């Protein structure tokens, strides 16, 4: 498996959002949920209308049992995410709670594949001039990276990502090398 990286610049995050929104609200919503939730792509793709929509408005929370760990996860739908869900609901059928959010054109009510999601995200990053390999796992990493940069404790980030240790979270986000680089600049003899 190739190493993927978070998007580390907020302007680039906004650029990817704009690009995806101009192409497909479905793909824009997938990106927005990914950078807002710390969910793995397999959990994102399994989301159904009932997870995000409460008849005429976005739900307050998204609740899932993670596919990989089996653990229950609940997180609030932020104002930015609620706005995207509302835009999505205006364009896509949200009447059946069992419909997948990220439906494939192939088959009836089937989600897109992980490979398709990765291709969509990689293409968007390429089009926005992001040189690092992003993949679908970059969504989780982007959430964790910005949480860390905003001063959220690594303890909480580690819990949100379901990691066993803070050291694992630091490696996952690529913070170990970044921390070491900062130490050299701080010492600056």
SULKA-V545392 format. One record per backbone hydrogen bond with DSSP energy under -0.5 kcal/mol. NH is the residue of the N-H (numbers start at 1). CO is the residue of the C=O. E is the energy in kcal/mol with one decimal. If there is no record, write none. Layout:
BEGIN
NH,CO,E
NH,CO,E
END
This chain:
BEGIN
5,133,-2.7
8,6,-0.6
12,9,-0.5
13,9,-1.9
14,10,-2.4
15,11,-2.0
16,12,-2.5
17,13,-2.4
18,14,-2.5
19,15,-2.5
20,16,-2.9
21,17,-2.8
22,18,-1.9
23,19,-1.0
23,20,-0.6
24,20,-3.3
28,24,-2.2
29,25,-2.7
30,26,-2.1
31,27,-2.1
32,28,-2.6
33,29,-3.0
34,30,-2.2
35,31,-2.4
36,32,-0.8
36,33,-0.6
37,33,-1.1
38,34,-1.2
43,40,-0.7
44,40,-2.0
45,41,-2.9
46,42,-0.8
47,44,-1.6
49,99,-2.6
50,97,-2.3
51,48,-2.0
52,48,-0.6
52,49,-1.7
53,49,-2.5
54,57,-3.5
55,53,-0.5
56,54,-2.3
57,54,-0.7
59,52,-2.4
62,75,-2.6
64,73,-2.6
66,64,-0.6
66,71,-3.3
70,66,-2.3
73,64,-3.1
75,62,-2.0
77,60,-2.7
78,76,-0.8
82,78,-3.0
83,79,-2.0
84,80,-1.6
85,81,-2.5
86,82,-2.3
87,83,-2.1
88,84,-2.6
89,85,-2.6
90,86,-1.4
91,87,-0.7
91,88,-1.1
92,88,-2.9
97,95,-0.6
99,96,-1.7
101,47,-2.3
103,100,-0.6
103,101,-0.7
104,110,-3.7
107,105,-0.5
109,107,-0.6
112,102,-2.6
117,113,-2.4
118,114,-2.7
119,115,-2.6
120,116,-2.4
121,117,-2.5
122,118,-3.1
123,119,-2.4
124,120,-2.1
125,121,-2.4
126,122,-2.6
127,123,-2.8
128,124,-1.3
129,126,-1.6
130,125,-2.8
131,129,-0.7
138,134,-1.1
139,136,-1.2
141,137,-1.8
142,138,-2.5
143,139,-2.1
144,140,-2.5
145,141,-2.8
146,142,-2.4
147,143,-2.2
148,144,-2.4
149,145,-2.5
150,146,-1.5
151,148,-1.9
152,147,-2.4
157,153,-2.2
158,154,-2.6
159,155,-1.8
160,156,-2.7
161,157,-2.2
162,159,-1.1
163,158,-2.8
169,165,-1.5
170,166,-2.7
171,167,-2.3
172,168,-2.6
173,169,-2.3
174,170,-0.6
174,171,-0.9
175,170,-2.8
176,170,-0.7
178,174,-0.9
179,175,-3.5
180,176,-2.3
181,177,-2.7
182,178,-2.1
183,179,-1.9
184,180,-1.7
185,181,-1.7
186,182,-2.4
187,183,-2.6
188,184,-2.4
END
